Amino acid sequence: MKTSVFELFKIGIGPSSSHTVGPMRAAREFALSLDGTPCTIRAELYGSLALTGKGHGTDRAIQLGLAGESPETVAPDKEPQALAEIIFHKDMVLPGHPNAMRFTATPGPSVVYYSIGGGFILREGQKADEGAKLPVPYPFESGAEILRYNMPIWKLVLENEKAWHTEQEVRDYVDRIWHAMQACMGRGLITEGILPGGLKVRRRAPALARRLTERGSADPLAVMDWVNVFAMAVNEENAAGGRVVTAPTNGASGLIPAVGEYYLRYHPGATAEGIFRYLMTATAIGVLYKENASISGAEVGCQGEVGVACSMAAAGLVAALDGTNGQIEHAAEIGMEHHLGMTCDPIGGLVQIPCIERNAVGAVKAIMACRMAMQETEGHFVELDQVIKTMYQTGLDMQSRYKETSLAGLAVNTVEC
């Protein structure tokens, strides 16, 4: 375990962790490295960043980052200044990652950054584990290793985090993250209007919430309708450029809040400690995907975003409900197994269609995965480690035009209105 809960769940702005949050962080880091030296700056975007950067607000994010803004604190509606010339190389891909950007200062350095998913960035030549943290008491690189420790997964993650932070710092941060998720959901449930970008997609969550409230709970599936609304509310806020939490990405940011809200509202005895177990356990699963595969839609398709979020939420919900480690591993496996091969083909390069509904469906899948795992008594055939390996292999085999480039799939087979 090299990735902290402080890194996996990050507060930022929409619509994309890899195309908005990552580039803003990279631009800010580059600007700070110049130490105020007068110069002109050119930013060049490659691969997926060039192909869908306009729809994801990458150019705006870069200008804000160069001005010193960070995703955690920037006002979502802040207007950027034109501090750099931005060039979109739509026919070029750099070898390190599909999400690549080069910043050149004249006079000054030229640096390549890769936005590797979830808001994480790497400079060219930098290793993912460079600047490694202090060793943890319960290191793990696989689901099998986690299970061998024979202690609750949420507790294992907490003990590891305590190698880097105090327990109170961890609990305070997780509480802050959860309240940021709920605040985002709350805004999405009451904010009407049309999402930006030109597709004229209407915000649906507020009207759906009103209809469900008026209808009451006579419908036996009304709870699942509410789960849909919770997820859509968050992702509509993300699509509008609002403040969200990477979970583990912006494109999948609605799923974990929706399942957590489902737990709090519809499970008798639900507690804040249950939410803590939920998010800490989800962290363990997210770390496995990040460190053994990918959480970048541009690298492995949407299976690496919504699929990973579903796997994390399913596992976390089992933990919140006091399930066993074996049930947690099983739920995480189910959550990903039924997202294998999912493409990332956003219409117009916008995190709207099919992304918003995809979070809602993924949240329902996570709940079903939890229920299936907790009702099983005779084990299961496919292991979590096997499905993580399969997801990564599938993503690498997937044609690049189906991986956040808007060159295939729904992005080209649906007429834009």
C-alpha positions in Angstrom: 0.0 0.0 0.0 1.7 3.2 -1.3 -1.4 5.3 -1.8 -3.1 7.1 1.0 -6.8 7.8 1.5 -5.7 11.5 1.5 -4.6 10.9 -2.1 -7.3 8.6 -3.4 -10.2 10.8 -2.3 -9.4 14.4 -3.2 -11.7 17.5 -3.3 -11.5 19.2 -6.6 -13.7 20.6 -9.4 -15.4 19.0 -12.3 -15.8 17.8 -14.9 -12.8 15.4 -15.0 -10.0 14.3 -12.6 -7.7 13.3 -15.4 -8.5 16.2 -17.8 -9.3 19.0 -15.4 -7.8 18.3 -11.9 -4.6 16.6 -13.2 -3.7 19.4 -15.7 -4.4 22.1 -13.2 -2.1 20.4 -10.7 0.6 20.0 -13.4 0.3 23.6 -14.6 0.6 24.9 -11.0 3.6 22.7 -10.3 5.3 23.9 -13.4 4.5 27.6 -12.7 5.9 27.3 -9.1 9.1 25.7 -10.5 9.7 28.9 -12.5 9.9 30.9 -9.2 8.4 34.0 -10.7 11.0 34.3 -13.5 9.5 36.4 -16.4 8.9 34.2 -19.4 6.3 33.2 -22.0 4.7 29.8 -21.6 3.4 27.3 -24.2 1.3 24.3 -23.2 0.9 21.4 -25.6 -1.7 18.6 -25.2 -1.4 15.1 -26.6 -3.6 12.1 -27.0 -6.8 12.0 -25.1 -6.1 15.4 -23.5 -6.0 17.0 -27.0 -9.0 15.1 -28.4 -11.4 15.7 -25.5 -9.7 18.5 -23.7 -12.1 21.2 -24.8 -15.1 19.3 -23.6 -13.4 18.6 -20.3 -12.2 22.2 -19.7 -8.5 21.3 -19.9 -7.5 24.6 -21.4 -9.3 26.5 -18.6 -7.8 24.3 -15.9 -4.2 24.9 -17.3 -4.7 28.6 -17.3 -5.9 28.5 -13.7 -3.1 26.3 -12.6 -0.5 28.6 -14.1 -2.1 31.4 -12.1 -1.4 29.4 -8.9 -4.8 28.0 -8.4 -5.3 24.5 -7.0 -8.3 22.1 -7.6 -8.9 21.9 -3.8 -9.4 25.6 -3.3 -10.2 27.3 -6.7 -13.7 28.8 -7.0 -15.6 26.7 -9.5 -16.8 29.8 -11.4 -13.4 31.6 -11.4 -12.6 33.0 -14.8 -9.0 32.3 -15.9 -6.5 34.7 -17.5 -4.7 33.7 -20.7 -1.2 33.0 -19.3 -0.1 30.5 -21.9 -0.6 29.5 -25.5 -2.3 26.1 -25.6 -1.8 23.8 -28.6 -3.9 20.7 -29.1 -2.0 17.9 -30.9 -4.9 15.7 -31.8 -2.9 13.4 -34.0 0.0 12.8 -31.6 0.4 10.5 -28.5 3.4 10.5 -26.2 4.7 7.1 -25.0 4.3 7.5 -21.3 0.5 7.7 -21.1 -2.5 8.7 -23.3 -3.0 11.9 -21.2 0.2 13.9 -21.8 1.0 17.6 -21.7 4.2 19.5 -22.3 4.9 22.9 -20.7 7.7 25.1 -22.2 8.9 28.3 -20.8 10.9 30.7 -22.9 13.4 31.3 -21.5 13.3 28.3 -19.2 12.7 24.6 -19.0 10.4 22.2 -21.0 8.7 19.6 -18.9 6.3 16.7 -19.9 3.6 15.7 -17.4 1.3 12.7 -17.5 -2.2 12.9 -16.0 -2.6 9.2 -15.0 -6.2 9.2 -13.6 -7.9 10.3 -10.4 -6.1 13.6 -10.4 -2.6 12.0 -10.0 0.2 13.4 -12.1 3.7 12.2 -13.0 6.6 14.1 -14.6 8.3 12.4 -17.4 10.9 10.1 -15.9 9.3 10.1 -12.5 8.2 6.7 -11.1 4.8 6.4 -9.5 6.3 5.4 -6.1 9.1 8.0 -6.2 9.3 9.8 -2.8 8.0 6.7 -1.1 6.4 7.2 2.3 7.4 5.6 5.6 6.9 1.8 5.6 3.5 0.6 6.8 2.9 -2.2 9.3 0.6 -4.1 7.0 1.9 -3.8 3.4 -0.1 -5.4 0.7 0.0 -5.6 -3.1 -2.9 -7.9 -3.7 -6.3 -8.9 -2.4 -4.9 -12.2 -1.3 -2.3 -10.5 0.9 -5.0 -8.4 2.5 -7.0 -11.5 3.4 -4.0 -13.2 5.0 -3.7 -10.5 7.7 -7.0 -11.7 9.2 -8.0 -8.3 10.5 -10.9 -6.1 9.4 -9.8 -4.4 6.2 -10.9 -0.9 7.4 -8.8 -1.4 10.5 -5.8 -2.6 8.4 -6.0 0.6 6.2 -6.3 2.7 9.3 -3.2 1.2 10.9 -1.3 1.8 7.7 -2.5 5.4 7.5 -1.2 5.9 11.1 2.3 5.4 9.8 1.8 8.7 7.9 -0.9 10.6 10.0 -2.4 10.5 13.4 -5.6 8.6 13.8 -7.5 11.8 14.5 -6.1 13.3 11.3 -7.3 10.3 9.3 -10.8 10.4 10.9 -11.1 14.2 10.4 -10.1 13.9 6.7 -12.5 11.0 6.0 -15.3 13.0 7.7 -14.4 16.0 5.6 -14.5 13.9 2.4 -17.8 12.5 3.3 -19.4 15.8 4.1 -18.0 17.2 0.8 -19.7 14.3 -1.0 -23.0 15.1 0.7 -22.7 18.8 0.0 -22.1 18.1 -3.7 -25.2 15.8 -3.7 -27.3 18.4 -1.9 -26.4 21.0 -4.5 -27.2 18.6 -7.3 -30.6 17.8 -5.8 -31.8 21.4 -5.9 -30.0 23.0 -8.8 -32.0 23.2 -12.0 -30.9 24.1 -15.5 -29.0 23.0 -18.6 -25.5 21.6 -18.3 -22.7 23.6 -20.1 -21.0 22.3 -23.2 -23.5 22.6 -26.0 -25.4 19.3 -25.8 -28.2 21.0 -23.9 -28.4 18.2 -21.4 -31.0 19.0 -18.8 -30.3 18.5 -15.1 -32.7 15.7 -14.1 -32.0 15.0 -10.5 -34.1 17.8 -8.9 -37.3 16.9 -10.8 -36.8 13.1 -10.2 -36.4 13.8 -6.5 -39.6 15.8 -6.4 -41.5 13.1 -8.2 -40.2 10.4 -5.8 -41.1 12.5 -2.8 -44.6 13.0 -4.1 -45.0 9.3 -5.0 -43.9 8.1 -1.6 -42.5 4.6 -0.9 -45.3 2.3 -2.0 -43.2 1.2 -5.0 -40.9 -1.7 -3.7 -38.1 -0.4 -5.9 -38.4 3.3 -4.8 -35.2 2.9 -2.8 -33.3 2.1 -6.0 -34.9 5.1 -7.7 -33.4 7.2 -4.9 -30.0 5.7 -5.4 -30.2 6.7 -9.0 -31.1 10.2 -8.1 -28.3 10.5 -5.5 -25.7 9.4 -8.1 -27.1 11.6 -10.9 -27.2 14.7 -8.6 -23.4 14.4 -7.9 -22.5 13.8 -11.5 -24.6 16.6 -12.8 -22.7 18.9 -10.4 -19.5 17.4 -11.7 -20.6 18.0 -15.3 -21.3 21.6 -14.5 -17.8 22.1 -13.1 -18.8 22.1 -9.5 -16.9 21.0 -6.4 -16.7 17.2 -6.2 -14.6 14.4 -4.7 -12.5 12.1 -6.8 -14.0 8.7 -6.0 -11.7 7.4 -7.4 -12.2 9.8 -10.4 -14.5 12.7 -11.2 -16.2 10.8 -14.0 -17.2 8.1 -11.4 -17.7 10.6 -8.5 -21.4 9.9 -8.0 -21.3 6.2 -7.3 -19.6 6.0 -3.9 -21.6 9.0 -2.4 -24.9 7.4 -3.7 -24.2 4.0 -2.1 -23.0 5.7 1.2 -26.2 7.7 1.3 -28.2 4.6 0.6 -26.6 3.0 3.7 -27.3 5.9 5.9 -31.0 6.4 4.9 -32.2 2.8 4.4 -30.3 0.6 6.8 -31.5 0.6 10.4 -28.6 1.2 12.8 -26.5 3.0 10.2 -23.8 5.2 11.9 -21.0 7.6 11.1 -18.6 4.9 12.1 -20.2 2.7 9.4 -19.4 5.4 6.9 -15.8 5.5 8.2 -15.6 1.7 7.6 -17.2 2.1 4.2 -14.7 4.7 2.9 -11.6 3.1 4.5 -12.5 -0.3 3.0 -13.2 1.3 -0.4 -9.8 2.9 -0.1 -8.1 -0.5 0.1 -9.9 -1.7 -3.0 -9.1 1.5 -4.9 -5.5 1.2 -4.0 -5.4 -2.3 -5.5 -6.7 -1.0 -8.8 -4.5 2.0 -8.9 -1.3 0.2 -8.0 -1.9 -3.0 -10.0 -3.9 -1.7 -13.0 -5.3 1.8 -13.8 -8.1 4.2 -12.8 -7.7 6.2 -16.1 -10.5 6.1 -18.7 -8.0 7.2 -21.3 -5.8 4.1 -20.5 -8.3 1.3 -19.8 -11.8 2.7 -20.6 -14.7 3.3 -18.2 -14.1 0.0 -16.6 -11.2 1.8 -14.8 -13.5 4.5 -13.6 -17.1 3.5 -13.0 -16.1 -0.2 -12.8 -13.5 0.6 -10.1 -15.9 2.8 -8.2 -18.5 0.1 -8.3 -16.0 -2.4 -6.9 -14.9 0.0 -4.2 -18.5 0.8 -3.2 -19.6 -2.8 -3.1 -16.7 -3.7 -0.8 -17.2 -0.7 1.4 -20.9 -1.4 1.8 -20.2 -4.9 3.0 -17.8 -3.4 5.6 -20.4 -0.8 6.7 -22.8 -3.7 7.3 -20.2 -5.6 9.3 -19.6 -8.3 6.7 -16.5 -10.4 6.6 -13.3 -9.8 4.8 -14.1 -12.7 2.5 -17.5 -11.1 1.7 -15.8 -7.8 1.0 -13.4 -9.4 -1.5 -16.2 -11.2 -3.2 -18.4 -8.1 -3.5 -15.4 -6.1 -4.9 -14.9 -8.9 -7.5 -18.5 -8.9 -8.5 -18.6 -5.2 -8.9 -15.8 -5.2 -11.4 -16.6 -8.5 -13.2 -19.7 -7.0 -14.7 -18.0 -3.9 -15.9 -15.2 -5.6 -17.8 -14.7 -4.2 -21.3 -16.7 -1.0 -20.6 -15.6 1.7 -23.1 -15.2 5.4 -22.4 -17.0 7.2 -25.3 -18.4 10.5 -24.0 -20.5 12.3 -26.5 -18.8 15.6 -27.5 -16.0 14.9 -25.1 -18.3 15.9 -22.2 -18.7 14.0 -18.9 -22.5 13.9 -19.4 -23.7 11.2 -21.8 -23.5 8.3 -20.9 -21.4 9.2 -17.8 -24.2 10.5 -15.6 -26.6 7.6 -16.0 -23.6 5.2 -15.9 -22.9 6.2 -12.3 -26.5 5.6 -11.3 -26.5 2.1 -12.8 -23.1 1.4 -11.3 -24.4 2.4 -7.8 -27.3 0.0 -8.1 -24.8 -2.7 -9.3 -22.7 -2.1 -6.2 -25.6 -2.6 -3.9 -26.6 -5.8 -5.7 -22.9 -7.0 -5.6 -22.9 -6.4 -1.8 -26.1 -8.3 -1.3 -25.0 -11.3 -3.5 -21.7 -11.5 -1.6 -23.3 -11.4 1.8 -25.8 -14.1 1.0 -23.2 -16.5 -0.5 -22.1 -19.3 1.8 -20.0 -21.5 -0.4 -17.3 -19.3 -1.8 -16.8 -18.0 -5.4 -14.9 -19.0 -8.5 -13.2 -15.8 -9.6 -10.9 -13.9 -7.2 -10.6 -10.2 -7.0 -6.9 -10.3 -8.0 -7.8 -12.2 -11.1 -10.5 -9.7 -12.1 -8.1 -6.8 -11.6 -5.6 -8.4 -13.8 -8.3 -9.1 -16.4 -9.5 -5.6 -16.3 -6.1 -4.2 -17.0 -5.4 -6.6 -19.8 -8.8 -5.9 -21.4 -8.0 -2.1 -21.2 -4.7 -2.5 -22.8 -6.2 -4.6 -25.6 -9.1 -2.1 -26.2 -8.7 0.1 -29.2 -7.6 3.7 -28.3 -10.6 5.2 -30.1 -12.8 3.7 -27.3 -10.8 5.2 -24.5 -11.8 8.8 -23.8 -11.0 10.1 -27.3 -14.6 10.5 -28.6 -13.5 8.8 -31.8 -15.9 5.8 -31.6 -18.9 4.4 -29.8 -21.7 6.6 -28.7 -19.5 9.6 -29.4 -19.8 9.1 -33.1 -23.0 7.1 -33.4 -25.3 9.7 -31.7 -26.3 12.9 -33.4 -25.4 16.0 -31.4 -28.4 18.3 -31.0 
